Amino acid sequence: MDIPALKRQFQAQGYLLLPGILSEEKVRRLNEAVDAVLAEEEESLSYNIYNSVERHPEFLSLIDEPTMLPLIVNLLGYNIQLHISHLTVRRPNPKLEKTATNSFIDWHQDGPHPQFPKIGGLTSTYYIKACYILSDMSKPDRGNTKVIPGSHVKPYNPNQKDVRVHLDDEVQLCGRPGDVFVFAQNLWHAGAPNTSEYTRRQLFMGYSPIWMRPIDYHEASEKLLEGADPIRRQLLGRISDNKFKYYVPEESMVPLKTMYLGD
């Protein structure tokens, strides 16, 4: 990867689409893991499964995916952790039925309620997500994620939030199994309806500064930490018993610094 060029593109557009990141074999194993997890869930048109890394070792393996981690570090900095792991599956839904697990998601920026603070109408980038595409999303209207390029660096609000209404400046992110897209939490985005014959499968790994409280858990479980090397321990938020060190860590506590190229 040309990380400096990708970083400039990300800063301008708020997202990246990266083809061919995962091998066919890795995609196959991940889809087998998805099958196993869905077999434990009630039948539905759509699934939102949070803390996915706790559900299967294949999902956990993505938090430090070596083809992606250096890019993540250089987009967000090296004092980071896993913020969220989120599996979404959207089965064909031509009648646009709204389900309990939200078959489609209207336009929004990610963040808490009350929202992150705004200055001059802008919200800073507090965390980013990498989405691993596990099904054929090469055409639009398959439940694709929609984005408004550049909407993270300018005051923006769609004239309506209904994702079923096409916006002139929207882009549907299309890709094949093994492709990845990365986007900032303050980029306006949405989950489009799936009116196709294909099932959407996407697995999101979100990263934030280590001083933020993760969404999935307050502290990573011993199951996740078992056998973790120093980089994975950092990503799972276990760097020190001294909580002040989460704000001003010693260099030995943040091994991801070795991947950081600087500003």
C-alpha positions in Angstrom: 0.0 0.0 0.0 1.1 3.6 -0.7 0.1 4.6 2.8 0.9 8.4 2.5 -1.3 8.6 -0.7 -4.1 6.6 0.9 -4.0 8.9 4.0 -4.3 12.0 1.8 -7.2 10.4 0.0 -8.9 9.4 3.2 -8.5 12.9 4.7 -10.1 14.4 1.6 -12.9 11.9 1.0 -13.5 10.3 4.4 -13.3 6.8 3.0 -11.2 4.3 1.0 -12.2 1.3 -1.0 -9.4 -1.3 -1.2 -9.7 -4.3 -3.5 -8.4 -7.8 -2.9 -7.2 -7.5 0.7 -8.3 -10.9 1.9 -7.5 -14.2 0.1 -10.2 -16.5 -1.2 -9.3 -19.0 1.5 -9.6 -16.4 4.3 -13.0 -15.3 2.9 -14.1 -18.9 2.9 -13.2 -19.4 6.5 -14.9 -16.2 7.5 -18.1 -17.2 5.8 -18.0 -20.5 7.5 -17.7 -18.6 10.8 -20.7 -16.4 9.8 -22.7 -19.6 9.0 -21.9 -21.0 12.5 -22.8 -17.8 14.3 -26.1 -17.3 12.3 -27.1 -20.9 13.2 -27.3 -19.8 16.8 -29.6 -16.8 16.0 -33.3 -16.7 15.3 -34.3 -16.6 11.7 -34.4 -13.0 10.3 -34.2 -10.9 7.2 -31.3 -9.0 8.9 -28.8 -9.5 11.6 -26.7 -7.0 13.7 -24.3 -9.0 15.8 -22.1 -6.8 18.0 -18.9 -7.9 19.9 -18.4 -10.3 17.0 -14.8 -11.1 18.0 -16.2 -12.9 21.1 -18.4 -15.1 18.9 -15.7 -16.8 16.7 -11.9 -16.9 16.5 -12.0 -16.1 12.7 -13.6 -12.8 13.5 -11.0 -12.1 16.2 -8.2 -12.7 13.8 -9.2 -9.6 11.8 -8.5 -7.1 14.5 -4.8 -7.3 13.7 -5.1 -8.3 10.1 -1.5 -7.6 8.8 -2.6 -6.2 5.4 -4.8 -3.6 7.1 -3.3 -2.7 10.5 -0.4 -0.4 9.3 -3.0 1.6 7.3 -5.3 1.9 10.3 -2.4 3.0 12.5 -1.4 5.7 10.1 -5.0 7.0 9.6 -5.8 7.2 13.3 -2.4 7.1 15.2 -0.7 4.3 17.2 -2.4 4.8 20.6 -5.5 2.9 19.5 -7.7 -0.1 20.3 -10.5 -2.1 18.9 -13.7 0.0 19.4 -16.4 -2.3 17.9 -16.7 -5.5 16.0 -20.0 -5.7 14.1 -21.3 -8.4 11.8 -24.2 -7.3 9.5 -26.2 -9.7 7.3 -29.0 -8.4 5.1 -31.0 -11.0 3.2 -32.9 -10.1 0.0 -35.8 -7.7 1.0 -37.5 -6.5 -2.2 -40.6 -5.4 -0.2 -38.5 -3.1 2.0 -39.8 -4.6 5.2 -38.5 -2.8 8.3 -37.3 -5.4 10.8 -36.4 -5.3 14.5 -32.7 -5.4 13.5 -33.0 -2.7 10.8 -32.9 -4.1 7.3 -31.7 -0.7 6.2 -30.2 2.2 8.0 -31.1 5.9 7.3 -28.4 8.6 6.8 -26.4 9.3 9.9 -23.0 10.0 11.4 -21.8 7.5 14.0 -21.4 8.5 17.6 -23.0 8.6 21.0 -26.1 10.4 22.3 -25.7 13.3 23.1 -23.5 13.6 20.0 -19.8 14.4 19.9 -19.2 18.1 20.2 -19.3 20.2 17.0 -17.1 23.2 16.2 -18.2 25.4 13.3 -20.7 22.7 12.4 -18.0 20.0 12.2 -17.4 16.9 14.2 -13.9 15.6 14.5 -12.9 12.0 13.6 -13.0 10.1 16.8 -12.9 6.6 15.3 -12.8 4.8 12.0 -14.2 1.5 10.7 -12.8 -1.1 8.4 -15.5 -3.2 6.7 -14.6 -6.6 5.3 -16.9 -7.5 2.4 -17.7 -11.2 2.5 -20.4 -11.5 -0.2 -20.8 -10.3 -3.8 -21.5 -6.6 -3.3 -20.1 -5.7 -6.8 -23.4 -4.1 -7.8 -25.5 -1.4 -6.1 -28.8 -2.1 -4.2 -27.5 -5.2 -2.5 -27.7 -3.6 0.9 -24.5 -1.7 0.1 -23.2 1.0 2.4 -23.8 4.5 1.0 -21.5 7.5 1.8 -21.4 11.2 1.0 -17.7 11.8 0.0 -16.1 14.7 1.9 -19.1 15.2 4.2 -16.7 14.7 7.2 -14.9 18.0 6.5 -17.7 20.4 5.7 -21.0 21.3 7.5 -23.4 18.9 5.9 -26.9 17.6 6.5 -28.9 15.6 4.0 -32.2 17.3 3.1 -33.8 14.1 4.3 -32.6 11.0 6.0 -34.6 8.3 4.2 -32.0 6.1 2.6 -34.6 4.9 0.0 -34.4 8.4 -1.5 -31.4 8.9 -3.8 -29.2 11.8 -3.0 -27.3 13.5 -5.9 -23.9 13.2 -4.2 -24.2 9.7 -2.7 -21.9 6.8 -3.6 -22.8 3.2 -3.0 -19.7 1.2 -2.0 -19.5 -1.8 -4.3 -16.9 -4.6 -3.9 -16.3 -8.3 -4.1 -15.6 -10.8 -1.4 -12.2 -9.9 0.1 -12.4 -6.2 -0.6 -12.4 -3.8 2.3 -13.6 -0.2 2.7 -12.6 2.1 5.5 -14.5 5.2 6.6 -14.5 7.8 9.3 -17.3 7.9 11.9 -18.1 11.5 11.1 -18.7 10.7 7.4 -22.4 10.7 6.5 -23.4 7.2 5.6 -26.3 4.8 5.4 -27.2 1.1 4.9 -29.1 0.8 1.6 -32.0 -1.6 1.2 -31.3 -5.0 -0.4 -33.7 -5.3 -3.3 -31.4 -7.8 -5.1 -31.3 -11.6 -5.0 -28.0 -11.5 -3.1 -27.4 -11.6 0.7 -25.1 -8.9 2.1 -22.4 -10.0 4.5 -20.2 -7.4 5.9 -18.0 -7.5 9.0 -16.9 -4.1 10.6 -13.9 -3.6 12.8 -13.8 -0.2 14.4 -10.8 1.4 16.0 -10.6 4.4 18.4 -8.0 6.0 20.7 -7.3 3.8 23.6 -8.5 6.4 26.1 -12.1 6.1 24.7 -14.4 3.5 26.2 -15.1 0.7 23.6 -18.7 0.0 22.5 -18.4 -3.8 22.7 -17.2 -4.2 26.3 -15.7 -2.2 29.2 -12.8 -4.6 29.4 -11.9 -7.4 27.1 -12.6 -10.8 28.4 -9.9 -13.3 29.4 -11.1 -15.4 26.5 -10.1 -12.7 24.0 -6.8 -12.1 25.8 -5.7 -15.7 25.9 -2.5 -16.1 24.0 -2.5 -12.5 22.8 0.8 -11.0 21.7 1.7 -7.4 22.7 0.0 -5.9 19.6 -3.2 -7.7 20.2 -3.2 -6.9 23.9 -2.9 -3.3 23.0 -5.8 -3.6 20.5 -7.8 -5.3 23.2 -7.2 -2.3 25.6 -4.9 -4.0 28.1 -1.7 -1.9 28.3 -1.4 -1.0 32.0 -3.0 -1.2 35.4 -2.4 2.5 35.7 -5.3 4.1 33.9 -3.4 7.4 33.5 -1.1 5.6 31.1 -4.0 5.3 28.7 -3.7 9.0 28.1 0.1 9.2 28.2 1.4 5.7 27.5 5.0 4.6 27.8 6.5 3.6 24.5 6.7 0.0 25.5 2.9 0.0 26.1 2.0 0.9 22.5 3.9 -1.6 20.2 1.8 -0.3 17.2 4.1 2.7 17.2 6.6 0.7 15.1 4.0 0.9 12.2 3.5 4.6 12.4 5.2 6.7 9.6 4.5 10.1 11.2 2.5 13.1 10.1 
